[in-house]
Every structure is written in structure tokens, then in C-alpha cells.
Amino acid sequence: MWTKSKSIFSLILIAGVIRAAPPSLHIYVIPFDNIKNDVAIGWLSDAFAEMVNSELSQHDRIYLKDKSGLEEVMTNRSLLLQQRPGTKNFLILGKYERALDKISVSVQLVNIATWDAVDQRKIRGDYNNITGINRSLSESVNTMLVPFLPKPEKGPYPTLTEGRRMRTPPTYGEKAIDVSSAIDEAIKGLEKEMDLNIGARGEVDPKGLREENGEWVLDLSKENYKDSRPENKFNTNMMVEVLGNLMDNPYKVNLQRPQFNYDPENRKEFQITMAVNYGLKGNIIKDMLTSLPYSGLKQDGNLTVFYFNRDKYNFPKDISEKIQFGQYRTIPVIQLLDSNGKPLVILVDSPDQSIHGLGSSRVLYKPFHFFSPLIDFTVGGWSMQVALETVDIPVTYRFNMDVNAANNISRVSLKFIPENELHGYLSKLL
């Protein structure tokens, strides 16, 4: 009899808990619309959506959906009827445009059940201050959602304590399984630690938590973060691909035709002028924002710094060494060639004084120092930083050359050579 009464009481308690749990809010966030199809700011389409996701992920009982989730609901509207009573579904619909150095962003909050726009906000900020636009956008989205944020209803029975934020709400069965598994794993871990410390499982792990002369010690050396964390494998693979592109080919170049003018003091020579514009490729920052889950982002004018830590990534040894030894740095080398591909003029833009001291009897060799790296990497025991400077470097190279030799120039090539390979590369040309 007591068993039956206990079961009935449990059912009543569970029913009360379910009723007391507040309804959730489903927010669908899709890329913002680039109204004028401005290619230069196209990367902001995904970036603004990621900013909204990052802000809303801090709220409990807000479940974030992407474009695929919206398409699923649009295809099968009956899915809305299967949600808990009181659950609301909203779409964050955004669009933006640029006028000079100003970015205008318009955001609508749309009720998916009725397709009514329940609120609308507009913000405006400087293109060179994305951090400020992010802050204004976050404040606007929060303000629009305040009236709809779920509030717990107090009932006669204790309510379930909300856990960590989740993107997809689990079922009650999944919650029970997770709790049971977590308890089992915690007990196993505790037993293992106790056995290790009393020597029941062999030697004490020198890197684990241990007691030494009444003092508990936990090593935090970099050996604990070797490239063996399986949960970081997916992020690490993405990082290797993105950083590989950044290191190997980050620059775009606008190379204009050389201008030949007779030297007024020596009619046997041309004064040659060649304009080159250096800059970072436009998709680099977009790839960084949308591909890699960064742990921090700093924006100061034209400088953007991404921070990555070892909680989400393994830092492969070859990548770390390439950064530590500066092997990612490259130098532009320009060659003016004849119709047979033979170099007649070599221009090297490097700050290295040993390069400036080189000479050649075969070709006209001219060293310069105008170009500056627009990307920099820093890696430590716990984190990695990637700094990108989104500016253009306009350079004009000027030199004199014999008229007859200059008339044989038929092609110009520019190639970025790794700094540590530059001497070997030039030795084959000079």
C-alpha cells in the first residue's frame, strides 16, 4: 500500500514540476541581408547573425535555431503545434547597408506563428568600429525580447533548477539519462582518484590531483594540453585549414603597368615608376568570424585581434613552431622579365639590411622598404592570437634603367616569398 501511495505521489509531483516549468522561447537567426550587395562588407551578413547568437546564448530557456531550422518549420508548420503550450517562435530579420564610413542596420522581430512584425529597431555606427555596432545591436535585440522572455511561475511544488544554456531543448527522458550518467561518471572518477592516492591502481598520476605532505597539488603545465584531446579534433582541423590559408596566401595586390619616362639628365635611361597597392583579401575576416569559435575578439580602428584558447583547440606542433619562428612572414619580390621569362629587373621590398646589401652583375637589383605585414600571429602555452589590419598600403617604386634594356620588358610578376627562404630564392636570380 505504501508503495502504491509513493508512486502516486511521485506522479503528482512530476506533473506539478512539468506545469511549473516556464515555456521556452525559440529564436530563429539567419544571415542579415546586404541590401546593396556591397561586396566589401558582405562578410557582415554572417557576422551580425553570429553577434546576435552570441548575445542570446547567454539567456536560459532561449533556444537558438539557424536557417535550416527555419526552413524545417516553414516546410512543416505542424511542428509548432508539437511544442509546449506557451512556447513562442520569433524570427530575427536583419538588413544593413553602408554609406561612406557609416553602417546602418535594421532589425525586425517577427512572430512566426502569424508573420506579424512585433517590434523593429534601427542602429547606425562607424564601419571602423564593429565593436560599437555589436554592442548597439545586442542592446536592441535584448530590448525587443524583454516582453517575451519566459518567467518561471511559482507553484505548490518545487520547480526544476535550470541547467546550463542549451541550443536544442532535450526531452525529459534525455535529461534523466544525462543526470544518471553524470552521477555514475562522478562516482567512478572519485573511486579512481581515491585508488590512485592509496596506491590501489598502481603509481600516482604525476600530472593529476594528488596530496603531498598534507598539500593538495594539481599540475597545470603545458604537458596537460598536448595535442591529444579528442573533443577538440573538429575545431583543430578547421583551425589548421583557416590558418594555413592565412599564412600561405593572405594578401591581395593591385599591380599597375609601369610608367616609362626619359630621364631629363640622361636621355639614355628611363625613369621607371610602378605603383602597387597591398592589402588583405576581403574574405579573411569573414572566414575568421564564421568558421572558428573564438574565445575573444578585440577591434580597435582598423586592427582586429582574435583570441583562441586551448579549451577548444589543440595547437599542432608544426603550426606553433611556424608561428614561433616567424615562418609565416613573407616578402614581396617583383620581377620585370623579357619575352623569354628572363628577369631584367628585381625589386625586393624588405626591411632586412642584409638583403639591401646584395648586388648583381646579371640583372638590375633594387631593394626597398615600403611594405609592412598586415597579419601577425602570437602563440603561448595557453592561447593564440591572430591580429589583422584592414588597411591598404599604396607603394610607388621608382628606379632608372637603360633604355635599350627597358624596351625588352614584356611581363611583370609579383610573388610573396617566405622570409626565411628569401636569400635562397634571390641567389638563383641574381
matplotlib code that plots the C-alpha trace (Angstrom):
import matplotlib.pyplot as plt

x = [0.0, 2.8, 4.5, 1.3, 0.9, 4.5, 4.2, 1.0, 2.7, 5.7, 3.4, 1.7, 5.0, 6.4, 3.1, 3.4, 7.1, 6.2, 3.4, 5.6, 8.4, 8.2, 7.6, 10.6, 11.4, 12.6, 14.6, 15.5, 18.6, 19.5, 22.2, 21.5, 20.5, 23.2, 20.7, 23.0, 25.1, 28.2, 30.9, 33.4, 31.0, 29.5, 31.2, 29.0, 25.9, 27.1, 29.0, 25.8, 23.9, 26.8, 26.7, 23.0, 23.6, 26.4, 24.2, 21.1, 23.1, 23.5, 19.8, 18.3, 15.3, 16.0, 16.7, 18.5, 17.7, 19.5, 18.4, 17.9, 15.6, 13.5, 13.2, 12.1, 9.3, 8.2, 8.0, 6.0, 4.0, 2.5, 5.9, 4.7, 1.7, 4.0, 5.8, 5.0, 2.0, 3.0, 6.2, 6.8, 8.7, 10.4, 12.5, 15.3, 15.2, 18.0, 19.3, 22.2, 23.8, 26.8, 27.0, 30.6, 32.1, 28.7, 26.8, 23.0, 21.4, 17.6, 16.3, 12.7, 11.3, 8.8, 6.2, 6.5, 3.0, 1.3, 4.2, 3.5, 6.4, 6.0, 9.0, 11.6, 14.8, 17.4, 21.0, 23.9, 27.6, 31.1, 32.4, 35.8, 34.1, 32.4, 32.6, 30.4, 27.9, 27.9, 27.1, 24.2, 22.9, 22.9, 21.1, 18.4, 17.8, 17.6, 15.2, 12.9, 12.8, 12.3, 8.5, 8.6, 11.3, 9.9, 9.3, 9.0, 5.6, 5.6, 3.6, 2.9, 5.7, 9.5, 10.5, 13.4, 16.6, 17.6, 20.8, 23.4, 22.2, 21.2, 20.7, 18.2, 15.9, 16.3, 13.4, 12.6, 14.0, 17.3, 17.5, 17.1, 19.7, 22.2, 21.7, 22.1, 25.2, 26.8, 26.3, 27.8, 30.8, 31.3, 31.4, 33.8, 36.1, 36.0, 36.8, 39.7, 41.2, 40.9, 42.5, 45.3, 46.1, 46.3, 48.2, 45.4, 45.7, 49.5, 51.5, 50.0, 49.5, 52.2, 50.0, 46.8, 45.4, 47.5, 48.4, 52.0, 52.8, 49.3, 49.2, 47.0, 48.7, 47.4, 50.0, 48.9, 52.0, 51.6, 52.1, 48.5, 47.5, 49.2, 47.5, 45.5, 42.1, 39.6, 36.9, 39.0, 39.7, 37.0, 37.8, 41.5, 41.0, 39.1, 41.8, 44.6, 42.8, 41.9, 45.3, 47.0, 45.2, 46.1, 49.8, 50.2, 48.3, 46.7, 47.4, 45.7, 47.7, 46.7, 49.6, 49.6, 51.5, 55.0, 55.4, 58.4, 59.7, 63.0, 65.4, 65.9, 69.5, 70.4, 68.4, 69.9, 67.9, 64.2, 62.8, 60.5, 57.6, 55.5, 52.5, 51.5, 48.7, 48.9, 46.0, 44.4, 42.0, 38.4, 37.2, 39.8, 38.0, 34.7, 36.3, 37.7, 34.3, 32.2, 34.5, 36.3, 34.7, 37.0, 37.2, 37.7, 37.6, 39.1, 38.5, 40.5, 40.0, 41.4, 43.0, 41.1, 42.5, 41.1, 41.9, 41.8, 42.5, 43.3, 39.8, 38.6, 41.7, 44.8, 47.7, 49.5, 53.3, 54.0, 51.6, 53.1, 56.7, 55.8, 54.5, 57.3, 60.0, 58.1, 58.0, 54.6, 56.1, 56.6, 58.3, 57.1, 59.5, 58.8, 60.4, 60.3, 61.0, 61.7, 59.7, 61.7, 61.0, 64.4, 64.5, 65.8, 64.9, 64.3, 62.6, 62.6, 60.6, 62.2, 63.5, 66.4, 69.7, 71.5, 69.1, 69.7, 73.4, 73.1, 74.1, 74.1, 76.0, 73.3, 70.2, 69.2, 68.6, 66.8, 65.9, 63.1, 61.4, 57.7, 55.7, 54.7, 53.0, 49.2, 48.8, 50.6, 50.4, 51.3, 51.2, 51.8, 51.3, 47.6, 46.4, 46.9, 46.2, 45.7, 45.9, 44.7, 45.0, 42.4, 44.2, 45.7, 49.4, 49.9, 53.5, 55.3, 58.6, 61.0, 64.3, 66.3, 67.2, 68.9, 66.5, 67.5, 67.2, 63.8, 62.4, 62.8, 60.4, 57.3, 56.0, 55.8, 55.3, 55.0, 55.4, 55.4, 58.4, 58.7, 61.2, 63.3, 63.6, 64.3, 68.1, 68.0, 65.3, 67.3, 70.6, 69.1, 68.0, 71.0]
y = [0.0, 2.3, 1.6, 2.5, 5.7, 6.6, 6.1, 8.2, 11.0, 10.8, 11.1, 14.1, 15.7, 15.2, 16.6, 19.7, 20.2, 20.0, 22.5, 24.8, 24.8, 28.0, 27.9, 28.4, 30.9, 29.7, 32.3, 31.8, 33.8, 33.9, 35.9, 39.6, 40.9, 43.0, 45.4, 46.9, 43.7, 45.6, 43.0, 44.8, 44.4, 41.1, 39.3, 41.3, 39.2, 36.2, 38.3, 40.2, 36.9, 35.5, 38.6, 38.0, 34.3, 35.1, 37.6, 35.4, 32.3, 34.0, 33.6, 30.5, 28.9, 30.7, 28.1, 29.3, 28.0, 28.7, 28.9, 25.1, 25.2, 28.0, 26.0, 23.0, 24.9, 26.6, 23.2, 21.6, 24.2, 21.4, 21.3, 24.5, 22.6, 19.9, 22.4, 23.0, 25.3, 28.9, 28.5, 31.4, 31.4, 34.5, 35.3, 37.9, 39.5, 42.0, 44.0, 46.5, 49.0, 51.3, 55.0, 56.2, 55.0, 54.5, 51.2, 51.3, 48.2, 47.5, 44.6, 43.2, 40.8, 38.6, 36.3, 33.1, 31.9, 35.0, 36.6, 39.9, 42.2, 42.8, 45.2, 47.0, 48.8, 50.7, 51.4, 53.2, 53.1, 53.5, 50.8, 51.1, 50.4, 47.0, 46.5, 49.5, 48.2, 44.8, 46.5, 48.6, 45.5, 43.4, 46.1, 46.5, 42.7, 42.4, 45.3, 43.7, 40.4, 41.6, 41.4, 37.8, 36.3, 33.4, 33.9, 30.9, 30.5, 29.6, 26.5, 24.5, 22.1, 22.7, 23.6, 22.1, 24.1, 25.4, 23.9, 25.3, 27.1, 24.8, 25.4, 22.5, 21.6, 17.9, 15.7, 14.6, 11.2, 12.6, 14.8, 11.7, 9.7, 12.6, 13.0, 9.3, 9.1, 12.1, 10.6, 7.3, 9.0, 11.2, 8.1, 6.3, 9.3, 9.7, 6.0, 6.2, 9.2, 7.5, 4.3, 6.2, 8.1, 5.0, 3.1, 0.6, 1.3, 1.4, 4.6, 8.0, 10.1, 12.8, 15.3, 14.6, 15.9, 14.5, 15.0, 15.8, 16.2, 17.5, 19.8, 19.1, 19.8, 19.9, 20.5, 23.0, 22.6, 22.7, 18.9, 18.7, 20.2, 18.0, 17.5, 14.6, 16.0, 14.2, 16.7, 19.4, 17.5, 19.1, 22.6, 21.9, 20.7, 23.9, 26.0, 24.3, 24.9, 28.5, 29.4, 27.6, 30.0, 33.0, 32.1, 30.9, 33.5, 36.3, 39.3, 40.8, 43.0, 45.8, 46.0, 48.8, 49.0, 50.6, 54.1, 54.8, 58.4, 59.7, 60.9, 64.6, 64.4, 61.3, 60.5, 57.0, 56.0, 55.7, 56.8, 53.9, 54.3, 51.4, 51.6, 48.7, 48.5, 45.9, 44.7, 41.7, 39.6, 40.6, 37.2, 36.7, 38.3, 36.7, 33.3, 34.0, 35.2, 32.5, 29.4, 29.4, 29.6, 32.3, 32.9, 36.7, 39.5, 42.9, 45.7, 48.9, 51.0, 49.0, 46.4, 43.2, 40.7, 37.2, 35.1, 31.3, 29.2, 25.5, 24.8, 24.5, 23.7, 21.6, 23.6, 21.4, 21.4, 22.4, 25.4, 26.5, 26.3, 28.1, 31.0, 31.0, 31.0, 33.6, 31.3, 32.8, 36.2, 36.8, 39.4, 40.8, 40.2, 41.9, 40.7, 42.6, 39.9, 39.7, 37.6, 34.5, 34.8, 36.0, 38.6, 42.0, 43.9, 42.5, 44.7, 43.4, 45.1, 44.0, 45.7, 43.2, 45.1, 42.1, 42.0, 45.6, 44.9, 42.4, 43.2, 41.6, 41.8, 39.9, 42.0, 45.4, 44.8, 47.3, 46.8, 48.9, 49.1, 50.2, 47.0, 46.1, 42.8, 43.2, 39.9, 38.7, 35.6, 35.0, 31.7, 30.8, 27.9, 28.6, 30.8, 32.0, 35.5, 36.5, 40.2, 41.5, 45.1, 46.0, 48.9, 49.3, 50.1, 52.2, 51.9, 53.6, 52.0, 54.3, 53.4, 54.2, 51.7, 51.7, 52.5, 49.5, 47.0, 48.6, 48.1, 44.4, 44.2, 42.3, 41.0, 41.9, 39.3, 39.7, 36.9, 36.7, 34.7, 33.3, 35.5, 32.5, 31.4, 34.8, 34.5, 31.1, 32.4, 35.5, 33.6, 31.8, 35.0, 37.4]
z = [0.0, 0.9, -2.5, -4.4, -2.4, -3.1, -6.8, -7.0, -5.1, -7.4, -10.5, -8.9, -8.1, -11.6, -13.1, -10.9, -11.9, -15.6, -15.2, -13.1, -15.7, -17.8, -21.5, -23.7, -26.5, -29.9, -31.8, -35.4, -36.5, -40.2, -42.0, -42.4, -45.8, -47.6, -49.2, -51.8, -52.4, -51.3, -51.8, -49.4, -46.5, -47.5, -44.6, -42.1, -43.2, -41.2, -38.6, -37.5, -37.2, -35.1, -32.9, -32.2, -31.5, -29.1, -27.1, -26.9, -25.9, -22.5, -21.7, -20.2, -22.0, -25.2, -27.9, -31.0, -34.4, -37.7, -41.3, -41.6, -38.5, -40.1, -43.4, -41.4, -39.7, -43.0, -44.6, -41.8, -39.8, -37.7, -35.7, -33.9, -32.5, -31.0, -28.8, -25.1, -24.6, -24.3, -26.4, -28.7, -32.0, -33.3, -36.3, -36.1, -39.6, -40.2, -43.1, -43.5, -45.9, -46.0, -46.8, -46.8, -43.5, -41.8, -41.4, -41.0, -39.5, -39.4, -37.2, -37.1, -34.6, -36.5, -34.9, -37.0, -36.0, -37.5, -39.5, -37.7, -37.0, -33.3, -33.0, -35.1, -34.3, -36.3, -35.3, -37.0, -36.4, -37.9, -40.2, -38.4, -35.0, -35.4, -31.6, -31.1, -33.7, -31.9, -28.6, -30.0, -31.9, -28.8, -26.7, -29.4, -29.7, -25.9, -25.7, -28.3, -26.5, -22.9, -23.0, -24.3, -22.1, -20.2, -16.5, -14.1, -12.5, -8.8, -8.0, -4.9, -5.7, -6.1, -9.6, -11.5, -11.4, -14.8, -16.0, -18.5, -21.6, -24.4, -28.1, -28.6, -25.7, -24.6, -23.8, -20.2, -21.0, -22.2, -19.1, -16.8, -18.8, -18.6, -14.9, -14.2, -16.5, -14.8, -11.3, -12.5, -14.0, -11.0, -8.7, -11.0, -11.1, -7.3, -6.8, -9.3, -7.5, -4.2, -5.5, -7.1, -4.0, -1.8, -4.5, -5.3, -9.0, -9.4, -9.5, -8.7, -11.8, -11.6, -13.5, -11.6, -8.4, -5.5, -1.9, -0.9, 2.7, 3.6, 0.5, -2.5, -5.8, -9.4, -12.2, -14.8, -17.0, -20.8, -20.9, -19.8, -23.1, -25.6, -29.0, -27.8, -26.7, -28.9, -28.2, -29.8, -33.0, -35.2, -34.1, -34.6, -38.2, -39.0, -37.4, -39.4, -42.7, -42.0, -40.5, -43.4, -45.8, -43.7, -43.6, -47.2, -49.2, -47.2, -49.5, -52.5, -54.9, -57.3, -59.7, -62.3, -65.5, -65.2, -66.5, -68.6, -68.8, -70.2, -67.6, -68.4, -67.3, -69.1, -72.3, -72.4, -69.4, -68.5, -65.2, -64.4, -62.0, -60.8, -58.4, -56.3, -53.7, -51.0, -48.7, -47.1, -49.0, -48.3, -47.2, -44.5, -41.6, -42.7, -42.6, -39.1, -37.8, -39.3, -39.3, -36.0, -32.5, -31.0, -27.2, -27.6, -30.2, -30.0, -32.5, -32.5, -35.6, -38.5, -36.2, -35.4, -32.9, -32.5, -29.4, -29.3, -26.2, -25.5, -24.1, -27.7, -29.7, -29.8, -31.1, -33.6, -33.1, -36.7, -36.5, -33.2, -34.5, -37.7, -35.6, -33.0, -35.7, -37.8, -40.9, -41.9, -42.7, -46.4, -48.6, -52.0, -54.8, -58.2, -61.4, -64.8, -67.4, -71.1, -73.6, -72.7, -69.0, -68.1, -65.3, -66.2, -63.0, -59.5, -56.8, -53.2, -50.5, -47.2, -44.0, -43.8, -44.2, -45.4, -48.4, -49.0, -49.2, -52.0, -55.6, -59.0, -62.3, -64.2, -63.5, -62.2, -58.5, -56.3, -52.6, -50.9, -47.6, -48.0, -47.4, -43.8, -42.8, -42.2, -40.3, -37.2, -35.0, -31.4, -29.6, -26.0, -23.7, -23.2, -26.1, -29.6, -31.0, -34.7, -35.5, -38.8, -40.1, -42.7, -44.5, -47.9, -48.4, -51.6, -52.8, -55.7, -56.8, -58.7, -60.4, -63.5, -66.3, -69.6, -72.5, -74.6, -71.8, -70.7, -74.2, -73.7, -70.7, -71.7, -68.4, -64.7, -61.9, -58.1, -55.7, -51.9, -50.7, -47.1, -45.2, -44.2, -47.9, -49.4, -49.5, -51.3, -53.7, -54.7, -55.0, -58.0, -59.7, -59.1]

ax = plt.figure().add_subplot(projection="3d")
ax.plot(x, y, z, "-o")
ax.set_aspect("equal")
plt.show()
